[in-house]
Amino acid sequence: MELDVQAVQARLRAALADLPKVYVYISTPDTLPVCGLDGVRVQDQLFALRALGDEGLAEAWLRAVQCAQLAHDRLLSDLTAVDKHLTFWRRTLAAGGGWAHASFMLLARGPGAFAADVAAASRRLLRLAGLAEGGTAEGEGGSSATDLMQQRVLLLRELRSRLTVALAELTQAADHLRLDLSPSPPVPAHGHGSGAAWRLPSRGGFAAGGAAGAPGPGSGAERQLQAAEAAVRRAVRGMRAALEGLTGAAEAPQGPAGGPRSPPSLAAELGALLRLLALRPLAAHALGAEEAQGGAQGPLAAEGKPAQAPTQASAPAEAVAPASELVLSSGGGTARSALSAARRAAALSGPLAAVPAAAAMPSSLQRHWLRYAAAGAALAYGGWFLVRHSRLAGSDDLDRWLREAVAAVRSALATHVAAPLAAVSDELFTTFRQRPAIVSSADFESSRGSLARMLADFAADHPPGPGGAGAGAGAAGSGSGSPSALVPSDAPGSADPALAAGMGVVMRAYEEELRRPLRGLLAGDLARALLIQVQHVKVDGEAAMLRLDQILRANELTMSLLAALPALGASLAAAAGLARLLIPRAPDPRRAAVPARLAMAGLEVALEALRTAQAPADPLLSPEQAAAAAQALAEAEGEVAFRLARLYGELVALYARADRTSRFSDWRPLAEELLRLAAPGSAAERLAVHGRMVRTYSVFKT
């Protein structure tokens, strides 16, 4: 069986072409629903429209909601980027004075900007030299670094103002898509009265059921359809006006030259709106767009001859544009799939109003290019050094250095880790049992027994007289001050009562013999008493040596533990690091909620500014002042939408790590409150909702 190479290549190309679709379907960002139109509300209104009998209008309304969500997310993304760049330049401008600004503009914008600034400075110096010699300096002069930063701040402020106004206008236009429809009552299948059975819609859905019983001219359903179509047209036109005011790309009206022009169809207006959004190929895949017949791509076909949508509500759904224009292919036309496709398309699309390259903040690589260049030079020199001393250059320096380094590491480990731990082990299990003592217990017991026998013999040779008991007691009392009496009672050499009594007799005879030392030394017991005291001192010394041996053993163990402290510390640090890696600590809920609380505070400031802007204007204002007030109101509304979207993103990121589904989670009521803030309303109503959220939910409490 031969392998069809061309077929395999075709399948491989098809699989590679489907990779972007797989990617965009896997990841769906969770963004703020435009005007509070989440999946549940959009699905409810979609069912209500289909129940009225016009499938084409329902699909057009769904496509308009999808476009509104797409444009809303892209404007918020652009506004976030502009706000990031503006915050950076404001912080840099406030960070230092003229010298700091000059050094930043010269050294922190990348090597290309550095080379351009150096070249411009050289040209200015040359022109100054020519002027000093009598020439002219045309085009001389340049702004300072502080002025250049201020120009960037002003440019980004203007772009941010335009984006907030466009966001406010888009939100106002999308508000028309919040239709007020009451579903038609069910049609009785047979019979009348309260006992009649009710017929459910057929397998075709609400649209099929509505088409079976299409409303007649002038009915309430027809008026609702006409109002819904007018609302969709107003929403689409408002969104087009907002985007055209931002991008400055307005399309010329189509129609025959001269004579009255017929209003464009709803499909044509949706196609113009989608062309204005200028989707990228990946975003078109995410939106579920298929190639239309004739080579056109996009959710709507190119408008050569746009298909006319029905103007009467009773027109059948087949009379609307072809399927490639209004039917979604990314989820069967459901509200949730349409909104998810719009969010994916917005994430994969480029900016509607890109930040100018001259006003963009330098990247981290550009800001630290000198540091990275020095690191690269050091790495290059290190590589050249390694090559020079490697086998490639015929040198064995690297091998020798490697062996020496390995030997040094092994020696250090053996000296500072293995040896101290082995010493501790030996002290605990071997040394205490095998260390030779200076004085053994057997020697001590032998000396003590010899002393006892000496004392017994001496006492037998000197029986007590009539007052001997008292004298013996006094001698014993006086003997209590001897060295043996100073030994603790738990020591091996502690004196017992027999030894103490015997030493009392010896000390009494010794005192008597000292009165006549020569006679006592030659014919008495003075020498014997002295020798007995020497034996007593020996016994006391051996007892002290035994106690000292115990103290030395304890000190040796302490010193071994101190020597093993580096090894023990390294082992504990490694164990702690491994435990943290395997068992990460739970995040601090108060610390994790700080960005959400800051976003909530920013939303409150924006709502206060909106309430101030919504105050009744003075009727005596000039047209210029009235236009400025309207501009401020639009900017305030856009700022509220931007701050609300940022709060929604912070809360989504916070609750992504928590449980959202249990009955103990407060995410669902919190999401409902956020949708109330996103819905149209006065600033006072939104401030009331804001205050209730701050008081109710623990995430906003410090």
C-alpha positions as CSV (number, residue, x, y, z in Angstrom):
1,M,0.0,0.0,0.0
2,E,1.5,3.3,-1.1
3,L,1.5,6.3,1.1
4,D,-0.3,9.3,-0.3
5,V,2.1,12.0,0.5
6,Q,-0.1,14.8,-0.8
7,A,-3.1,13.6,1.3
8,V,-0.9,13.5,4.4
9,Q,0.4,17.0,3.8
10,A,-3.1,18.3,3.3
11,R,-4.3,16.7,6.6
12,L,-1.2,18.1,8.3
13,R,-1.9,21.6,7.0
14,A,-5.6,21.4,8.1
15,A,-4.5,20.3,11.5
16,L,-2.1,23.2,11.8
17,A,-4.7,25.6,10.6
18,D,-7.1,24.3,13.4
19,L,-4.5,24.8,16.1
20,P,-5.5,28.5,16.6
21,K,-9.1,27.4,17.0
22,V,-8.2,24.8,19.6
23,Y,-6.1,27.4,21.5
24,V,-8.8,30.1,21.5
25,Y,-11.5,27.6,22.5
26,I,-9.5,26.3,25.4
27,S,-8.9,29.7,27.0
28,T,-11.8,32.2,27.6
29,P,-11.1,35.3,29.6
30,D,-13.7,36.3,32.2
31,T,-14.4,40.0,31.6
32,L,-17.1,42.4,32.8
33,P,-20.3,42.0,30.8
34,V,-21.2,45.2,28.9
35,C,-24.1,47.1,30.5
36,G,-24.6,44.1,32.8
37,L,-25.7,41.8,29.9
38,D,-24.3,38.5,31.1
39,G,-25.1,35.1,29.7
40,V,-28.3,34.6,31.6
41,R,-29.9,37.9,30.7
42,V,-28.8,37.7,27.1
43,Q,-30.3,34.2,26.8
44,D,-33.6,35.3,28.4
45,Q,-34.0,38.2,25.9
46,L,-32.9,35.9,23.0
47,F,-35.6,33.4,23.9
48,A,-38.1,36.3,24.1
49,L,-37.2,37.5,20.6
50,R,-37.4,34.0,19.1
51,A,-40.7,33.6,20.8
52,L,-42.0,36.6,18.9
53,G,-41.4,34.8,15.6
54,D,-38.5,36.6,14.0
55,E,-35.4,34.3,14.0
56,G,-33.4,36.7,11.9
57,L,-33.9,39.7,14.2
58,A,-33.0,37.5,17.2
59,E,-29.7,36.5,15.5
60,A,-29.0,40.1,14.5
61,W,-29.6,41.2,18.1
62,L,-27.3,38.5,19.4
63,R,-24.6,39.5,16.9
64,A,-25.0,43.2,18.1
65,V,-24.6,42.1,21.7
66,Q,-21.5,40.1,20.6
67,C,-20.1,43.1,18.9
68,A,-20.8,45.3,21.9
69,Q,-18.9,42.9,24.2
70,L,-16.1,42.6,21.7
71,A,-15.7,46.4,21.4
72,H,-16.1,46.9,25.1
73,D,-13.3,44.4,26.0
74,R,-11.0,45.9,23.4
75,L,-11.5,49.4,24.6
76,L,-10.9,48.3,28.2
77,S,-7.7,46.6,27.1
78,D,-6.5,49.7,25.3
79,L,-7.4,51.9,28.2
80,T,-5.5,49.6,30.6
81,A,-2.4,49.8,28.4
82,V,-2.6,53.6,28.1
83,D,-3.1,53.9,31.9
84,K,-0.1,51.7,32.5
85,H,2.1,53.8,30.3
86,L,0.7,57.1,31.7
87,T,1.3,55.9,35.3
88,F,4.9,55.0,34.4
89,W,5.7,58.4,32.9
90,R,4.0,60.3,35.8
91,R,6.0,58.3,38.3
92,T,9.2,58.8,36.4
93,L,8.5,62.5,36.1
94,A,7.9,62.9,39.8
95,A,10.9,60.7,40.8
96,G,13.7,63.3,40.4
97,G,14.9,66.6,39.0
98,G,16.5,67.6,35.7
99,W,19.6,65.5,36.0
100,A,17.7,62.4,36.9
101,H,15.3,63.0,33.9
102,A,18.3,63.6,31.6
103,S,20.0,60.4,32.6
104,F,16.9,58.4,32.3
105,M,16.1,59.8,28.8
106,L,19.7,59.2,27.7
107,L,20.5,55.8,29.3
108,A,17.2,54.1,30.1
109,R,15.5,54.0,26.7
110,G,17.6,51.3,25.0
111,P,20.8,51.3,22.9
112,G,19.0,52.6,19.8
113,A,17.7,55.7,21.6
114,F,21.1,56.2,23.2
115,A,22.8,56.1,19.8
116,A,20.3,58.5,18.3
117,D,20.6,61.0,21.2
118,V,24.4,60.8,21.0
119,A,24.3,61.5,17.3
120,A,21.9,64.4,17.7
121,A,24.1,65.9,20.4
122,S,27.1,65.5,18.1
123,R,25.3,67.3,15.3
124,R,24.3,70.1,17.6
125,L,27.9,70.5,18.7
126,L,29.0,70.6,15.1
127,R,26.4,73.2,14.3
128,L,27.5,75.3,17.3
129,A,31.1,75.1,16.1
130,G,30.1,76.2,12.6
131,L,28.1,79.0,14.1
132,A,31.1,80.1,16.2
133,E,33.1,80.3,13.0
134,G,30.6,82.4,11.3
135,G,28.1,79.8,10.0
136,T,24.5,79.4,10.7
137,A,22.7,76.9,12.9
138,E,19.5,75.9,11.3
139,G,17.0,73.9,13.2
140,E,19.0,74.2,16.4
141,G,17.3,73.9,19.7
142,G,15.9,71.0,21.6
143,S,13.6,70.3,24.5
144,S,14.9,69.3,27.8
145,A,14.3,65.8,29.2
146,T,11.7,67.1,31.6
147,D,9.8,68.7,28.7
148,L,10.0,65.5,26.7
149,M,8.5,63.6,29.6
150,Q,5.7,66.1,30.0
151,Q,4.9,65.9,26.3
152,R,4.5,62.2,26.7
153,V,2.3,62.6,29.7
154,L,0.1,65.1,27.8
155,L,-0.2,62.9,24.8
156,L,-1.2,59.9,26.9
157,R,-3.7,61.9,28.8
158,E,-5.3,63.0,25.6
159,L,-5.4,59.5,24.3
160,R,-6.8,58.3,27.6
161,S,-9.5,61.0,27.5
162,R,-10.5,59.9,24.0
163,L,-10.7,56.2,25.1
164,T,-12.8,57.0,28.1
165,V,-15.2,59.1,26.0
166,A,-15.4,56.3,23.4
167,L,-16.0,53.7,26.2
168,A,-18.8,55.9,27.6
169,E,-20.4,56.3,24.2
170,L,-20.2,52.6,23.5
171,T,-21.8,51.8,26.9
172,Q,-24.6,54.2,26.2
173,A,-25.2,52.7,22.7
174,A,-25.1,49.2,24.1
175,D,-27.7,50.2,26.6
176,H,-30.2,50.1,23.8
177,L,-29.7,46.3,23.6
178,R,-31.4,45.9,27.0
179,L,-34.8,45.2,25.5
180,D,-38.0,45.3,27.5
181,L,-39.9,42.3,26.1
182,S,-42.7,40.4,27.6
183,P,-43.0,36.9,26.2
184,S,-46.2,35.9,24.3
185,P,-48.6,33.7,26.2
186,P,-48.7,30.1,25.3
187,V,-51.2,29.0,22.6
188,P,-53.9,26.4,23.8
189,A,-53.7,23.2,21.9
190,H,-57.4,22.4,22.0
191,G,-60.3,23.4,24.0
192,H,-60.8,26.5,26.1
193,G,-61.0,27.4,29.7
194,S,-58.8,26.7,32.7
195,G,-58.8,23.0,32.0
196,A,-57.3,23.3,28.4
197,A,-53.9,21.8,27.7
198,W,-51.1,24.1,26.7
199,R,-48.9,23.4,23.6
200,L,-45.2,23.7,24.0
201,P,-43.0,24.9,21.2
202,S,-41.9,22.4,18.6
203,R,-38.4,20.9,18.3
204,G,-37.3,23.9,16.3
205,G,-37.4,26.0,19.4
206,F,-39.2,29.3,20.2
207,A,-38.7,30.5,16.6
208,A,-40.5,27.6,15.1
209,G,-43.3,28.0,17.5
210,G,-43.6,31.7,16.8
211,A,-43.5,31.1,13.1
212,A,-46.4,28.7,13.3
213,G,-48.5,31.4,14.9
214,A,-47.0,34.5,13.4
215,P,-48.6,37.7,14.6
216,G,-50.8,39.7,12.3
217,P,-50.2,43.3,11.2
218,G,-50.7,45.8,13.9
219,S,-50.5,43.2,16.8
220,G,-48.6,43.8,20.0
221,A,-45.9,41.4,18.9
222,E,-45.3,43.3,15.7
223,R,-44.9,46.5,17.6
224,Q,-42.4,44.8,19.9
225,L,-40.4,43.5,17.0
226,Q,-40.3,46.9,15.3
227,A,-39.2,48.5,18.6
228,A,-36.5,45.8,19.0
229,E,-35.2,46.3,15.5
230,A,-35.1,50.1,16.0
231,A,-33.2,49.6,19.3
232,V,-30.7,47.3,17.6
233,R,-30.2,49.8,14.8
234,R,-29.7,52.6,17.4
235,A,-27.2,50.5,19.3
236,V,-25.2,49.5,16.2
237,R,-25.1,53.1,14.9
238,G,-24.1,54.4,18.3
239,M,-21.3,51.8,18.6
240,R,-20.1,52.7,15.1
241,A,-20.1,56.4,15.9
242,A,-18.1,55.8,19.1
243,L,-15.5,53.7,17.3
244,E,-15.4,56.1,14.3
245,G,-14.9,59.0,16.7
246,L,-12.0,57.2,18.3
247,T,-10.3,55.9,15.1
248,G,-11.4,58.6,12.7
249,A,-12.3,55.9,10.1
250,A,-15.8,56.7,8.9
251,E,-17.3,54.9,5.9
252,A,-18.9,56.8,3.1
253,P,-22.6,56.0,2.7
254,Q,-23.4,53.6,-0.1
255,G,-26.2,54.1,-2.6
256,P,-26.9,55.6,-6.0
257,A,-25.6,59.0,-6.7
258,G,-28.4,61.6,-6.5
259,G,-31.8,60.9,-5.4
260,P,-33.0,59.6,-2.0
261,R,-30.9,56.9,-0.4
262,S,-32.7,53.9,1.2
263,P,-31.6,53.2,4.8
264,P,-29.0,50.4,4.9
265,S,-30.1,47.0,6.1
266,L,-29.4,45.8,9.6
267,A,-27.0,43.2,8.2
268,A,-25.1,46.0,6.3
269,E,-24.8,48.1,9.4
270,L,-23.5,45.1,11.4
271,G,-21.0,44.3,8.6
272,A,-19.7,47.9,8.7
273,L,-19.4,47.7,12.5
274,L,-17.4,44.4,12.3
275,R,-15.1,45.9,9.5
276,L,-14.5,48.8,11.8
277,L,-13.4,46.4,14.5
278,A,-10.8,45.1,12.1
279,L,-10.4,41.6,13.5
280,R,-7.2,39.7,13.1
281,P,-7.3,36.1,11.7
282,L,-7.0,34.5,15.1
283,A,-9.7,36.7,16.5
284,A,-11.9,35.8,13.5
285,H,-11.4,32.2,14.3
286,A,-12.3,32.9,17.9
287,L,-15.5,34.7,16.9
288,G,-16.5,31.7,14.8
289,A,-16.3,33.4,11.4
290,E,-16.2,31.2,8.4
291,E,-15.2,32.0,4.8
292,A,-18.1,33.4,3.0
293,Q,-18.7,32.6,-0.6
294,G,-16.8,34.7,-3.0
295,G,-13.6,34.8,-0.9
296,A,-14.8,37.2,1.8
297,Q,-13.9,36.5,5.4
298,G,-15.4,37.6,8.7
299,P,-18.6,37.2,10.6
300,L,-20.3,39.2,7.9
301,A,-19.6,38.9,4.2
302,A,-18.2,41.8,2.3
303,E,-20.8,44.3,1.3
304,G,-21.0,44.1,-2.4
305,K,-24.7,43.8,-2.4
306,P,-25.8,43.4,1.2
307,A,-28.7,41.2,1.8
308,Q,-31.8,43.2,3.0
309,A,-33.2,42.3,6.4
310,P,-37.0,42.1,6.6
311,T,-38.6,45.3,7.6
312,Q,-41.9,43.7,8.6
313,A,-41.9,41.5,11.7
314,S,-44.1,38.9,10.1
315,A,-41.5,38.2,7.4
316,P,-40.1,34.7,7.6
317,A,-36.7,34.1,9.0
318,E,-35.5,32.7,5.6
319,A,-35.8,36.1,4.1
320,V,-32.9,37.5,6.1
321,A,-29.3,37.6,5.0
322,P,-27.5,34.3,4.0
323,A,-26.4,32.0,6.8
324,S,-22.7,33.1,6.4
325,E,-23.7,36.6,7.5
326,L,-25.6,36.3,10.7
327,V,-25.5,32.7,12.0
328,L,-22.8,32.0,14.6
329,S,-20.7,28.9,14.1
330,S,-18.9,28.9,17.5
331,G,-21.6,27.4,19.7
332,G,-24.9,26.9,18.0
333,G,-26.1,30.5,18.4
334,T,-26.5,30.4,22.2
335,A,-25.9,33.5,24.3
336,R,-23.1,32.0,26.4
337,S,-21.2,30.7,23.4
338,A,-21.6,34.0,21.6
339,L,-20.3,36.1,24.5
340,S,-17.4,33.6,25.1
341,A,-16.5,33.9,21.4
342,A,-16.5,37.7,21.7
343,R,-14.2,37.6,24.7
344,R,-11.8,35.3,23.0
345,A,-11.8,37.5,19.9
346,A,-11.1,40.6,22.0
347,A,-8.2,38.8,23.7
348,L,-6.7,37.8,20.4
349,S,-7.3,41.2,18.6
350,G,-4.9,44.1,18.4
351,P,-5.5,47.5,19.9
352,L,-8.1,49.8,18.5
353,A,-6.1,52.9,19.5
354,A,-2.5,51.8,19.9
355,V,-0.1,53.7,22.2
356,P,2.2,55.8,20.0
357,A,5.7,54.4,19.9
358,A,7.2,57.7,21.0
359,A,5.0,57.8,24.1
360,A,5.4,54.1,25.1
361,M,7.3,53.4,28.2
362,P,10.6,51.6,27.6
363,S,10.6,47.9,28.4
364,S,12.5,46.3,31.2
365,L,15.2,45.2,28.8
366,Q,15.5,48.8,27.5
367,R,15.6,50.4,30.9
368,H,18.4,48.0,32.1
369,W,20.3,47.5,28.8
370,L,23.5,48.8,30.3
371,R,23.3,46.2,33.1
372,Y,22.4,43.5,30.6
373,A,25.2,44.6,28.3
374,A,27.7,44.4,31.2
375,A,26.4,40.9,32.1
376,G,26.6,39.9,28.4
377,A,30.2,41.1,28.2
378,A,31.1,39.3,31.4
379,L,29.5,36.1,30.0
380,A,31.3,36.5,26.7
381,Y,34.6,37.0,28.5
382,G,33.8,34.0,30.7
383,G,33.1,31.9,27.6
384,W,36.2,33.0,25.9
385,F,38.2,32.2,29.1
386,L,36.7,28.7,29.3
387,V,37.4,28.0,25.7
388,R,41.0,29.2,26.0
389,H,41.7,26.9,29.0
390,S,39.7,23.9,27.7
391,R,40.7,20.9,25.7
392,L,39.6,22.8,22.5
393,A,42.7,24.9,22.9
394,G,44.9,22.0,24.0
395,S,44.9,22.9,27.7
396,D,44.0,20.8,30.7
397,D,43.5,23.7,33.0
398,L,39.7,23.2,33.2
399,D,40.1,19.5,34.0
400,R,42.7,20.3,36.7
401,W,40.6,23.1,38.2
402,L,37.5,20.9,38.1
403,R,39.4,18.2,40.0
404,E,40.7,20.7,42.6
405,A,37.2,22.2,43.0
406,V,35.7,18.7,43.5
407,A,38.4,17.9,46.0
408,A,37.9,21.2,47.9
409,V,34.1,20.6,48.1
410,R,34.6,17.1,49.3
411,S,37.1,18.2,51.9
412,A,34.8,21.0,53.1
413,L,31.9,18.6,53.3
414,A,34.0,16.1,55.2
415,T,35.4,18.7,57.6
416,H,32.3,20.8,58.3
417,V,29.4,18.4,57.8
418,A,30.4,14.7,58.0
419,A,33.0,14.9,60.7
420,P,30.9,17.0,63.2
421,L,28.0,14.7,62.7
422,A,30.2,11.6,63.2
423,A,31.7,13.2,66.3
424,V,28.2,13.8,67.7
425,S,27.3,10.2,67.0
426,D,30.5,8.9,68.6
427,E,29.9,11.0,71.7
428,L,26.4,9.8,72.0
429,F,27.0,6.1,71.4
430,T,30.7,5.2,71.7
431,T,32.9,7.6,73.6
432,F,30.8,7.6,76.8
433,R,31.2,3.8,77.0
434,Q,34.8,3.4,75.8
435,R,36.7,6.5,77.0
436,P,39.4,5.6,79.6
437,A,38.8,7.4,82.8
438,I,41.6,9.1,84.8
439,V,40.5,7.4,88.0
440,S,38.3,4.4,87.8
441,S,35.6,3.6,90.2
442,A,37.4,0.4,91.3
443,D,40.5,2.4,92.3
444,F,38.4,4.8,94.2
445,E,36.6,2.0,96.1
446,S,40.0,0.3,96.9
447,S,41.4,3.5,98.3
448,R,38.3,4.2,100.3
449,G,38.3,0.6,101.7
450,S,42.0,1.0,102.7
451,L,41.1,4.3,104.5
452,A,38.3,2.6,106.3
453,R,40.6,-0.2,107.5
454,M,43.2,2.3,108.6
455,L,40.6,4.2,110.7
456,A,39.2,1.0,112.2
457,D,42.7,-0.1,113.3
458,F,43.5,3.3,114.7
459,A,40.2,3.4,116.6
460,A,41.0,-0.1,118.0
461,D,44.4,1.1,119.3
462,H,42.9,4.2,120.9
463,P,39.7,3.2,122.8
464,P,37.6,6.1,124.0
465,G,38.0,7.3,127.6
466,P,35.3,8.4,130.0
467,G,34.7,11.6,128.1
468,G,35.5,10.0,124.8
469,A,32.0,10.1,123.4
470,G,31.8,13.8,123.7
471,A,35.2,14.2,122.4
472,G,34.6,11.8,119.5
473,A,31.4,13.7,118.7
474,G,33.3,17.0,118.9
475,A,36.1,15.5,116.7
476,A,33.5,14.3,114.3
477,G,32.0,17.7,114.2
478,S,35.3,19.3,113.7
479,G,36.1,16.7,111.1
480,S,33.0,17.7,109.2
481,G,35.0,20.7,107.9
482,S,37.4,18.3,106.2
483,P,37.5,18.0,102.4
484,S,35.5,14.8,102.5
485,A,32.6,16.7,104.1
486,L,32.6,19.2,101.2
487,V,31.9,16.5,98.6
488,P,28.2,16.4,97.6
489,S,26.3,13.5,99.0
490,D,25.6,12.0,95.5
491,A,29.4,11.9,94.6
492,P,31.2,8.6,94.7
493,G,33.6,10.0,97.4
494,S,30.9,11.3,99.8
495,A,31.9,10.5,103.5
496,D,29.7,8.1,105.4
497,P,29.2,8.2,109.3
498,A,31.8,5.5,109.9
499,L,34.6,7.3,108.1
500,A,33.6,10.6,109.8
501,A,33.7,9.0,113.2
502,G,37.1,7.3,112.5
503,M,38.5,10.6,111.2
504,G,37.3,12.2,114.4
505,V,39.4,9.8,116.5
506,V,42.4,10.4,114.3
507,M,42.1,14.1,114.5
508,R,41.8,14.0,118.3
509,A,44.9,11.8,118.6
510,Y,46.7,14.1,116.1
511,E,45.9,17.1,118.2
512,E,47.1,15.4,121.4
513,E,50.4,14.4,119.7
514,L,51.1,17.8,118.3
515,R,51.5,19.1,121.9
516,R,54.7,17.1,122.1
517,P,55.8,16.7,118.4
518,L,59.2,15.1,119.0
519,R,57.9,12.5,121.4
520,G,54.9,11.9,119.3
521,L,57.0,11.6,116.1
522,L,59.5,9.1,117.7
523,A,57.4,7.2,120.2
524,G,53.8,8.3,119.5
525,D,51.1,8.1,116.8
526,L,51.9,11.4,115.0
527,A,53.4,9.8,111.9
528,R,50.5,7.3,111.7
529,A,47.9,10.1,112.0
530,L,49.7,12.0,109.2
531,L,49.7,9.0,106.9
532,I,46.0,8.4,107.5
533,Q,45.3,12.0,106.6
534,V,47.3,11.6,103.4
535,Q,45.1,8.6,102.5
536,H,42.0,10.7,103.3
537,V,43.2,13.4,101.0
538,K,43.9,10.8,98.3
539,V,40.3,9.5,98.6
540,D,38.9,13.0,98.3
541,G,41.1,13.7,95.2
542,E,39.9,10.6,93.5
543,A,36.3,11.6,94.2
544,A,37.0,15.0,92.7
545,M,38.6,13.5,89.6
546,L,35.6,11.3,89.0
547,R,33.3,14.4,89.2
548,L,35.7,16.2,86.8
549,D,35.5,13.4,84.3
550,Q,31.8,13.7,84.2
551,I,32.0,17.4,83.6
552,L,34.6,16.9,80.8
553,R,32.3,14.4,79.1
554,A,29.4,16.8,79.1
555,N,31.6,19.6,77.7
556,E,32.8,17.4,74.9
557,L,29.3,16.7,73.8
558,T,28.5,20.4,73.9
559,M,31.5,21.2,71.7
560,S,30.6,18.4,69.3
561,L,27.1,19.9,68.9
562,L,28.5,23.4,68.4
563,A,30.8,22.0,65.7
564,A,27.9,20.3,64.0
565,L,25.7,23.5,63.9
566,P,26.6,24.4,60.3
567,A,25.7,20.9,59.1
568,L,22.5,20.9,61.2
569,G,21.6,24.4,60.0
570,A,22.1,23.4,56.3
571,S,20.0,20.3,56.8
572,L,17.2,22.1,58.5
573,A,17.2,24.8,55.8
574,A,17.1,22.2,53.1
575,A,14.2,20.4,54.8
576,A,12.3,23.6,55.3
577,G,12.7,24.6,51.7
578,L,11.6,21.2,50.5
579,A,8.6,21.3,52.8
580,R,7.6,24.8,51.5
581,L,8.0,23.5,47.9
582,L,5.9,20.4,48.5
583,I,3.4,22.0,50.9
584,P,3.0,25.7,49.9
585,R,1.5,28.0,52.5
586,A,-2.0,29.2,52.1
587,P,-2.2,32.9,50.9
588,D,-3.1,35.5,53.4
589,P,-6.7,36.5,52.6
590,R,-6.3,40.0,53.9
591,R,-3.1,40.6,51.9
592,A,-4.6,38.9,48.7
593,A,-7.6,41.2,48.9
594,V,-5.6,44.5,49.0
595,P,-5.8,45.0,45.2
596,A,-9.5,44.5,45.2
597,R,-9.9,47.0,48.1
598,L,-7.8,49.6,46.2
599,A,-9.9,49.1,43.1
600,M,-13.0,49.5,45.2
601,A,-11.6,52.8,46.5
602,G,-10.8,54.0,42.9
603,L,-14.3,53.1,41.9
604,E,-15.7,55.2,44.7
605,V,-13.6,58.2,43.6
606,A,-14.8,57.8,40.0
607,L,-18.5,57.6,41.1
608,E,-18.1,60.8,43.2
609,A,-16.6,62.5,40.1
610,L,-19.6,61.2,38.0
611,R,-22.1,62.5,40.6
612,T,-20.4,65.9,40.4
613,A,-20.5,65.9,36.6
614,Q,-24.2,64.8,36.6
615,A,-25.2,67.8,38.6
616,P,-27.6,70.2,36.8
617,A,-25.7,72.6,34.6
618,D,-26.2,76.3,34.7
619,P,-28.5,77.3,31.8
620,L,-26.4,80.5,31.4
621,L,-23.3,78.6,30.3
622,S,-21.8,79.4,26.9
623,P,-21.7,76.8,24.2
624,E,-18.0,76.2,24.8
625,Q,-18.6,75.7,28.5
626,A,-21.6,73.4,27.8
627,A,-19.4,71.3,25.4
628,A,-16.7,71.1,28.0
629,A,-19.2,70.0,30.7
630,A,-20.6,67.3,28.3
631,Q,-17.0,66.2,27.6
632,A,-16.3,66.0,31.4
633,L,-19.5,64.0,31.9
634,A,-18.5,61.5,29.1
635,E,-15.0,61.1,30.6
636,A,-16.5,60.6,34.1
637,E,-18.8,57.8,32.7
638,G,-15.9,56.2,30.9
639,E,-13.7,56.4,34.0
640,V,-16.5,54.7,36.0
641,A,-16.7,51.9,33.5
642,F,-12.9,51.5,33.5
643,R,-12.6,51.4,37.3
644,L,-15.5,48.9,37.5
645,A,-13.9,46.6,34.9
646,R,-10.6,46.8,36.9
647,L,-12.5,45.9,40.1
648,Y,-14.2,43.0,38.3
649,G,-10.9,41.7,37.1
650,E,-9.3,41.9,40.6
651,L,-12.3,40.0,42.1
652,V,-12.2,37.4,39.5
653,A,-8.5,36.8,40.1
654,L,-9.1,36.7,43.8
655,Y,-12.0,34.3,43.7
656,A,-10.3,32.1,41.1
657,R,-8.3,30.6,44.1
658,A,-11.4,30.2,46.2
659,D,-14.6,28.2,46.2
660,R,-17.3,29.9,44.1
661,T,-20.0,27.2,44.1
662,S,-20.5,26.3,47.8
663,R,-23.3,27.9,49.8
664,F,-20.6,29.5,52.0
665,S,-19.1,31.5,49.1
666,D,-20.2,35.1,48.5
667,W,-19.2,35.2,44.9
668,R,-22.6,34.9,43.4
669,P,-24.3,37.8,45.2
670,L,-21.1,39.8,44.7
671,A,-21.2,39.2,41.0
672,E,-24.9,40.3,41.0
673,E,-23.9,43.5,42.7
674,L,-21.2,44.1,40.1
675,L,-23.7,43.6,37.3
676,R,-26.0,46.2,39.0
677,L,-23.1,48.6,39.0
678,A,-22.4,47.9,35.3
679,A,-26.1,48.5,34.4
680,P,-27.1,52.1,33.5
681,G,-28.1,54.2,36.4
682,S,-27.4,57.5,38.2
683,A,-24.3,58.0,40.2
684,A,-26.3,58.2,43.4
685,E,-27.8,54.8,42.9
686,R,-24.4,53.3,42.1
687,L,-22.9,54.9,45.2
688,A,-25.6,53.3,47.3
689,V,-24.8,49.9,45.8
690,H,-21.1,50.6,46.4
691,G,-21.7,51.5,50.0
692,R,-23.8,48.3,50.5
693,M,-21.0,46.2,49.0
694,V,-18.4,47.7,51.3
695,R,-20.5,47.1,54.4
696,T,-21.7,43.6,53.4
697,Y,-18.8,41.7,51.9
698,S,-15.8,40.7,54.0
699,V,-13.4,41.0,51.0
700,F,-13.6,44.8,51.3
701,K,-13.2,45.0,55.0
702,T,-9.7,45.6,56.5
